[in-house]
């Protein structure tokens, strides 16, 4: 059913600070479709989560995000934290430097995204519930440990570079990556040893153009886990070159798993990358919540 009313959460600081200009560009599409917009502009980090957790959803047909991966993460986490079972579809109008769900949906143009939302098509969206010692966080993009988390830390320092910051950060960390000892549990299988990185992906992409999980499906009830235990710097460079078309899976040191749950325990106090946000530390236990949300697509 085509929506008639939408809540729109706009992050004016996303990406190159173009959230409000993107809103101005898409407004006419919703107006022509007869859709009323209730616009909420975020004022601080965590505001989008607060809006999604507390806003009245009874009179709306969806909640849309104009921003990047961080804003999408906050809204999805906020929806999952609500006490009532009622939820509404999530709409994504990309306006950040990282737009991984939009890239998976092949909808990175804001105007195209607005048209799809106005058309009302709905697709199931799995959610990853990540349990840590001090909190529970819900993710819709990825859960990363090791070099993947290091890449995000580096990328945050390079925000002035825009979208290319992820590519630069990835190449830099490829050259610096070191192994860490950990225990990895994939469903009922346990692996103990040294790893360069472990990353669990919901969409196919884990950064602009990087098709890290080419077999991923958003609503299949499984999470795609990519593991690299041991690789030389040259092998890591080969992985970096091949990740843009998914051909890295042919490398014999790259493991690919599709699971319903996973856990990571490490001997050091390693930070976690949760949907591009550095939140909490290992150990973590994660479970896929099949079709816990839905998305305009």
N, C-alpha and C positions, 0 to 999 in steps of 0.2 A: 504494500500500500504506500502511495506517495505521501511523504510527510507534509503536514500543514504548519507545524510549529517546531522550531529547533532552538536549543540553547547552544550558543557559540562561545567557546572559551578561547580568547585571543591572548597569546603571549607576545607583547610588543618587543621583547628582548631576544626572541628566537633568531638563530642564524645571524643574518646581517641586519637585524632589527627591522624587518619588513612586514611583521605581522599585521600592523594596522593598514598598511598599503595593500596587502593581499585582501584584507577584509573589504576595502573599498572596491577592489576589482571584482569580487565575487557577489557583492550585494545585489547587483542588477539581475543576476541569474536566479537568485532566490525570489526576488520581487516578481520577476516575470512568471515564475512558477506558482505564485500565490502563497509563498511560504513566509511566515512571520518569524523574525529572528529576535531572540533575547540574548544580547551580547554582554558577556562578562569579560572584562579585561583584567589580566593578572597583575598584581602589584608587587609580588615578592615570591621567592622560591617556596614551593609548597602550596601556593595559593590555588593552583589548578586542582590539586588533590582535595583541598578543603571544599572548593566549589562542587566538585563531582560527588563528594561524600555527603554533602548537606543540602544541595539544591532540591527543590520539589520537582519530581519527575512525572507527577500524575498528569500534568497538562501539556506535556511535550512528547514529540515523536522521535527525539534523538538528541544526543549531545555531541557537538562537533568541536574539533580542535583545529585552530589555526596556529601552527607552531612546528617544532621539531620533535625528535624522539623523546626528549626529556619531558615535554608538555604532554605528549600522548601517554607516556608512562604514568605521570601523575594522575591524569584523568582516569585511566584504566584502573590504577590502584585504588583511587577514591571510589569508583563504582563498586569494586570488589569489597570494599570495607563497609558498605552500607548494610544496615541490619535487616532491611526488608528484602524479600526475594525479587521484587519488581525491578526490572532494569530496562534500558532502552538501547537501541543500536548506537555504536560509536562511529562518528564520521571523521575522516582525516583530510584536512586541506593543508598540504605541505608548505611550510614556510621556514624550515630550519636548515641547518647544515647537514643534519642526519635525518633522513626520511625513509627508514627501512621498510615499514609496512606499506607506505605508498609505492615504493620501488617494487616490492613484491607484487602488488596489485597492478603494476604497470600504469600508474596514475600519478606521476610526479608533477603534472601541470595543475596549478590551483584551479583554473577554470574548468578543466576536465573533471577534477575531483568534485567541484561544486555541482556540475551537471549530473554526475553519477548519484550524488547524495539526493538531489532533487528528484531523480527518477525513482528512488526508493528501493533499489535492489539490496537484499540483505544476504550476508554470508556469515557462517559460524566462525568464531574466533576462540581458539584455545587460550588458556591462561596458565602460566607457570606460577605456582605458589611456592615461594622460597622461605623456608623456616630457618632462622638463625637463633643464636642464643638469646638475643634481646628483642627480636621483632620478627614479624611476618611481612613480607613484601610480595606483591603480585606483579609479574612481568608479562609483557606481550611480545617483546623483541628477542632478548638474549640474556643468558647468564654466563659470565665469563670469569675465568680464573687463570692466573699465571701471566704469560706474555700478553694475552688479550686485555686483561685489566691494566697492565702497564701501558699498552697502546692508548687506552682511553685517558690515562693520567697525562701522557705526553700531549695528546690531542687537545686537551683542555688548555694547555699552555700556549697553543698555537691558534687560538680562535680567530685572530686577525687574518689568518690565511683563508678563512671560509671553508668551503667544502673540501678543498684539497688537503686540509689539515689531517684528515684521517689517513690519507695515502702517505703523507710525509711521516706521520707518527708510526704507521705500520712498518715502513721501510727502516726507520731508525731502530725500532725495537726488534726487528728481524735480525739486525746486526748485533744487538746487545743481549738477546734472549738467553737466559740461563735456566737450567733444570732445577726443579724443586721436588722434594719428596712428599708424596701424598697418598691417600687411599681414595680410590674412586669406586663407587658402587653404581652399576647400571642395572636397573631392575633388581634381579637377584644375583648378579655377577659382581664379584669383588676383585679389584686390581690394586696392588700395592707396588709402588716403585717411584721412579723419577719421571716427571712430565715437564714439557715446555709450556704447553697450554691445554686447557679443557674449555670448550665453549659449547653451550646448548642454545640452539637457534629455533625460534618459532617460524619466522619468515625465511626466505632463501638468502636474504642479504644481511650482512653484518658491517655495514659501512657503505659509503657511496660506490656503487658499481661492483662491490666485492661479493660474489655469489658463493659464500662460504658453505651454505647448505642447499645445494641445487635440487635435492629431492623433497624439500620441506613443503608441507601443505598446512595452511593455517587452521584447518578444522578437522584434522584426522585423528585427534586424540593422542598424538605422539610428539615427542620433542626430538630434534635431530642433534646428536652430540658428536662433535668433531674433536678428536684427541690426537695430539702429537707428543710422543714420549721423548724421542731422541732424534736429533737432526743436526747436521753440520750447518754452518752459516750459508754455505753454497746451496744446500738443500732447502734451507728456509727462504733464500732468494728465489729459488725455483717455485716454491709454494706461492710466494707473493706474486710472481709473474702470472701463474696459472689460475689464481683465485678469482680473477675477473670473469672467467667464462666457465668456472666450475671444473676445469680439467685437473685441478690439484688432487682430486680424488683418485686419479690414476697413479699418484706417487705412493710407493710402497710403505712409506713411514707415516702416512695419514690414515687414521682409523675413522670410520663413519658408523654410527649406531643410531637406531631409532628406538626410543624407550618411552615408558610411561612415568618413570621416576628415576632420580639419580641423587647421589650425595657425594660431597667432597670434604675430606678431612686432610689438613696439612699440618706439618710439624712447625711451620712458622705462622705468624699472624698475618696471613695474606688478605688483602682487600679484594672485594668482589665488584665486578662490573655488572650492574643490574639495569638492563635497558639503557646503557650508556651513562648511567649515574653510578658514582662510587658510593656504595651503601653497604656498610657492615663488613664483616670478615668471615672467613671460613672458621669453623665448619658450617656447612649448610646441608639441608635436606630439601629436595625439590620434587614436586609432584605436578603432573599435568592435570588440569581441570578441563575436561573436554567440553568445548562449546560453551564455556562459562559466560562469554560475552558474544555479541554479534557486531558486525561491522558493515557499514554501507559500502558496496563494491559494484 
